Amino acid sequence: MAYFQVLLCGSGVLLASSSGGDPVIGFYATRFVRAANSELAEQLAKESVLSEWRPGGLYSDANKGGIPLLITDSVASVSLLTGIRKRRAKGYTFYLSD
């Protein structure tokens, strides 16, 4: 098994912005996963993100939109050390409506 870095773009969400301005409508998220191949890595990364947006997840109550539509921007293999160090990395880079 190898480690992969998967960059995902999510759209279709609707969150109030912390500044009170335009709402958040999407995000980018990077997930580091261990998988047998890049296709499985993509699936695992997507499931990791979606679990936070489904009912009971971290963003489910605040999200006034739908479950995000995820598009994979990239999947790249990473070194063992990088995979181990960043495997638990979470987080999002949100973007606002135009």
Buried (B, 14 or more C-beta within 10 A) or exposed (E): EBBBBBBBBBBBBBBEEEEEEEBBBBBBBBBBBBBEEBEBBBBBBBEBBBEBBEEEBEBEEEBEBEBBEBEBEEBEBBEEEEBEEBEEEEEBEBBEEE
